[in-house]
Amino acid sequence: MKDSVRITAIVGSYRKGGIVDQAVDHILLSAREEGAETSKIYLVDKHIEFCTNCRTCTQTQGERRGECLFTDDMDSILDEIDQSDAIVLASPMNFGTVTAMMKRFIERLVCFAYWPWGMTAPKVRNKQKKRRAVIVCSSAAPSIMARLSSQIVKLLKSASALLGARTIGVLFIGLAAREEKQLLGKRTKDKAHRLGKRLTADT
Ligand SMILES: Cc1cc2nc3c(=O)[nH]c(=O)nc-3n(C[C@H](O)[C@H](O)[C@H](O)COP(=O)(O)O)c2cc1C
């Protein structure tokens, strides 16, 4: 029997139960309906230090991520992603980009690059993309405006690539700040549902 697909979602919203969180829940629910095992990591619950640009993690060659000097929750998050077939990277748009919390997480992904002192630019250690990724973003502005005027999707796609995942879908939720406890609309739920299914597909 085929092992079930494992999906790990990384939530960079400060609000549990907010729009981003609801969208992630719908994606994961639909994936579970297809037999996937899912888990959700709230960055807000995790202890993650800022990358200090010491570059210790980038000095040694090899495909495996470099070791960071910090002992925080980053290693266990990355280990969990290592064990996953698919990921969801989710963040609201704040000041035109991901939340500071998501950015802090992304900066720590420099460990996936080989970049010894003396080398001008980093080189990604392993360009294989054996996992699938779905990106979730939300904005107060209409989605088309927010998407076109920012690099948020590009940034989350690069983060997915560093995590060994190719992005197979983007859920961008605009007009997401009209009410304090806004609920997802039907079209967004339907799209989330479809993306959850696609995350579990073989190809
Ligand atoms: C500090 C801050 C900055 C924000 N910046 C933007 C922005 O640049 N563009 C935008 O469309 N919405 C912006 N918003 C609105 C958030 O994107 C919106 O509240 C969020 O997508 C809702 O997601 P959540 O329910 O998961 O928190 C901002 C909100 C905050 C609190």
The ligand as an SDF file (V2000), in Angstrom:
LIG
                    3D

 31 33  0  0  0  0  0  0  0  0999 V2000
    1.2390   46.1320   10.0110 C   0  0  0  0  0  0  0  0  0  0  0  0
    0.2880   45.8270    8.8910 C   0  0  0  0  0  0  0  0  0  0  0  0
    0.6710   46.1050    7.5960 C   0  0  0  0  0  0  0  0  0  0  0  0
   -0.1800   45.8060    6.5310 C   0  0  0  0  0  0  0  0  0  0  0  0
    0.2360   46.0850    5.2730 N   0  0  0  0  0  0  0  0  0  0  0  0
   -0.5830   45.8000    4.2240 C   0  0  0  0  0  0  0  0  0  0  0  0
   -0.1650   46.0730    2.8920 C   0  0  0  0  0  0  0  0  0  0  0  0
    0.9310   46.5600    2.6220 O   0  0  0  0  0  0  0  0  0  0  0  0
   -1.0350   45.7990    1.8840 N   0  0  0  0  0  0  0  0  0  0  0  0
   -2.2630   45.2510    2.1110 C   0  0  0  0  0  0  0  0  0  0  0  0
   -3.0080   45.0350    1.1610 O   0  0  0  0  0  0  0  0  0  0  0  0
   -2.6650   44.9350    3.3750 N   0  0  0  0  0  0  0  0  0  0  0  0
   -1.8630   45.1900    4.4290 C   0  0  0  0  0  0  0  0  0  0  0  0
   -2.2670   44.8690    5.7150 N   0  0  0  0  0  0  0  0  0  0  0  0
   -3.5180   44.1100    5.9300 C   0  0  0  0  0  0  0  0  0  0  0  0
   -3.2240   42.6220    6.1270 C   0  0  0  0  0  0  0  0  0  0  0  0
   -2.6380   42.0830    4.9530 O   0  0  0  0  0  0  0  0  0  0  0  0
   -4.5080   41.8440    6.4390 C   0  0  0  0  0  0  0  0  0  0  0  0
   -5.0270   42.3180    7.6570 O   0  0  0  0  0  0  0  0  0  0  0  0
   -4.1850   40.3630    6.5180 C   0  0  0  0  0  0  0  0  0  0  0  0
   -3.9680   39.8870    5.2110 O   0  0  0  0  0  0  0  0  0  0  0  0
   -5.2420   39.5260    7.1680 C   0  0  0  0  0  0  0  0  0  0  0  0
   -4.7010   38.2350    7.3860 O   0  0  0  0  0  0  0  0  0  0  0  0
   -4.8760   37.5020    8.8020 P   0  0  0  0  0  0  0  0  0  0  0  0
   -6.3510   37.4460    9.0440 O   0  0  0  0  0  0  0  0  0  0  0  0
   -4.2840   36.1360    8.6290 O   0  0  0  0  0  0  0  0  0  0  0  0
   -4.1710   38.3250    9.8340 O   0  0  0  0  0  0  0  0  0  0  0  0
   -1.4430   45.1980    6.7890 C   0  0  0  0  0  0  0  0  0  0  0  0
   -1.8090   44.9100    8.1170 C   0  0  0  0  0  0  0  0  0  0  0  0
   -0.9640   45.2270    9.1540 C   0  0  0  0  0  0  0  0  0  0  0  0
   -1.3890   44.9420   10.5600 C   0  0  0  0  0  0  0  0  0  0  0  0
  1  2  1  0
  2  3  1  0
  2 30  2  0
  3  4  2  0
  4  5  1  0
  4 28  1  0
  5  6  2  0
  6  7  1  0
  6 13  1  0
  7  8  2  0
  7  9  1  0
  9 10  1  0
 10 11  2  0
 10 12  1  0
 12 13  2  0
 13 14  1  0
 14 15  1  0
 14 28  1  0
 15 16  1  0
 16 17  1  0
 16 18  1  0
 18 19  1  0
 18 20  1  0
 20 21  1  0
 20 22  1  0
 22 23  1  0
 23 24  1  0
 24 25  2  0
 24 26  1  0
 24 27  1  0
 28 29  2  0
 29 30  1  0
 30 31  1  0
M  END
$$$$
